């Protein structure tokens, strides 16, 4: 069974203090170091680099080296090979959009935090049966947003959720007011157009302003 570890507790503490995990799609690994430094300077504690581009694993390694205090994680993890590649690159946590039995089994023995993706009560029960109690709720907004998550979480008081998908700066606080939510993922802090433009100062400002806005609303 997957059990809490010191690394998982450190991850949870970090994202509770800075509860937004930017979800990043990086086209070129060379963009990763300045992007990671900008987000860390803006107060972000953890980032999710999605494995949607050919250079994503290299981007994880580059970000981890450039900002060693930042928790760099891998997103869109679909199988054991991607989990292993992410770990070898320096990923300190991983996130999946869903969770097959094979992926859950592989992740049970992984040394870092892993957040399986769920969208239904049955999927939550499957994750719980494998020992996972910190889960990604995806896609959050299309599934009904905070109201849906509140209803879905009610039968599972032991579960903590990281909702991701369609969350905006304006809606983020509504999720974080839920007792079951310990952090959330979003792309509005570092959208693709700002990464492409290498607008690192603007990304840093968005990170700082978003965290401050959340703190004021909670």
Buried (B, 14 or more C-beta within 10 A) or exposed (E): EBEEEEBBEEBBEBBEEBBBBBBBBBBBBBBBBBBBBBBBBBBBBBBBBBBEBEBBBBBBBBBBBBBEEBBBBBBBBBEBEBBEBBBEBBBBBBBBBEBEEEBBEBBBEBEBBBBBBBBEBEBBEBBBEBEBBBBBBBBBBEBEBBEBBBEBBEEBEEBBBBBBBBBEBEBBBBBBEBEBBBBBBBBBBBBEEBBEEBBBEBBBBBBBBBBEBBEEEE
